[in-house]
Amino acid sequence: MAVSYKPQLNYTDFKDLTEQIHFQSSEGKIWFGEQRMLLMNLTSLGAFRREIVNSMGAERAKGFFLRLGYLSGLKDAELARKLRPHCSELDIFLAGPQLHSLKGMVKVIPLEIDLDQETGDFYGRFEWIDSWEVEICKTELGQMSEPACWVLLGYACAYTSSFMGREIIFREVSCRGCGDEKCIIEGKPAEEWPDAKEFSRHFKADPIIEELYDLQEQLNSLRSTLQRQQGQYYGIGQSASYNRVCKMIDKAAQGKVSVLLLGETGVGKEVIAKSVHLRSERADGPFIAVNCAAIPPDLIEAELFGVEKGAYTGANQAREGRFERAHGGTIFLDEVIELTPRAQATLLRVLQEGELERVGDNRTRKVNVRVIAATNESLEQAVEQGRFRADLFYRLNVFPVQIPALRDRIEDLPLLAGHFLEKFHAQYEKRTLGLSDKALSLCMSYHWPGNIRELENVIERGVILTDNNETISQDALFVTPPATDKQPGERIDEEGNMRSGRPEGGTGSWSDTILGSGISLDEVEETLMRQAMEQANQNVSKAARLLGLTRPALAYRLKKSGILAES
Ligand SMILES: [Zn+2]
């Protein structure tokens, strides 16, 4: 039986619904039938909606609020059927719009209703007056670009769909929230809307977390592409001396020979080594970097070439070395000069025969590894002194590349500084305005004994000490302004203090100072050793040379004074 609504009917009488409201203030509860309700103020809900819109965008927020209304519509359709069991279809249906009014959401004026529960036919047209959502648009959100009565619309869809037993979709054909004269809604079965599918998607929860995972994945793949690109372009620089190095590297990468990287500490040898690897045909194989100075001499063989179970006390299980792990790829041996004589012999065999034996093993293993070695000392000199095998030196020295110090390519400093600024902005989630002109000019005239690594430390310190949207001053970079005429041996330590490699003043004055201050000889020795270790980047051999001692002599004293833990 089709029912057509005429607006003359006494639609405003819904006492039966009003009677369902009970205030149970002493219990802290308000009831509507069997549903617990809340009295909330509109402004707080408005502020909440603004926050949702701002943090996830209007489209996603719309989905949230449509679903909020939807749930409430389903509940009320159930209630309407219970409360008006013997009424006409139309009277039962009208409980929905009436409940909307009763709850203070909106005043609903039915304009046209055709419904038949048996056949499932439905058409409805309503005007919404004083929608709460239009009101918060005015106070909180400002005018929207499309209809804004989201919760109301979700309610209408759910209520009617539940009532009719089929999917009915309402659309707001005009809305005051987006500048129209009236809020008018129109509802009909989903099939009669051409874009029903798209609209219905709003009613499915759409967890943002999936999208975040997708984005994360994209980010990771972009990052690795970027790393590859950086590797291909050998780090950062445009200066002539750096370009010359890049051309050399380009040639070296294509071949199969060993490459020897020469240059001061901190010039970026590992970055260059990785570039060689990434530009070679081994790019898909592993790249293993080893700092030979960081591994205790008695462990270096096992670390590089592997060890068999029981080879020595503590070797509880067989383990592959770095060379085996680098099979099919490239190994980068930094500070190769620190290798023990036995490790030098094994390395020579790997280079000549492509095979090795693990420590304590007599099985020969084949390895296919390209070796890139690096040193900041003269290998030739080490050969003369008998510290380094001559035959190994010739093997490694097939393709030597000298990497310029930062002071010799100082025009690259602004680029490098920019690169590190970006890196530390990301790392510390900050955004400074970069170096001040004075700070930059100080950097341009400084000697940079620690090279690019020192620059990196200085920029990191600057970013840490500078607030967002402020310029990094020279004070943030350097604790004491560096002397910019070229003084050898000065550097900046981890705390950002300028350190001079030599004691200040003449020999007479510093000994007088110490004697006058009551410092003991042990303390002097300990301070000197710590200073030397720091300058040598914790490399014992290098520190020993600074102090004019042999390596074993210094190692003994370091252990005795507790500077170096027993290994
Ligand atoms: Zn509206």
Residues whose N, C-alpha, C, O or C-beta is under 5 A from the ligand:
A	BS01	ZN	S131 A148 C149 S174 C175 R176 G177 C183
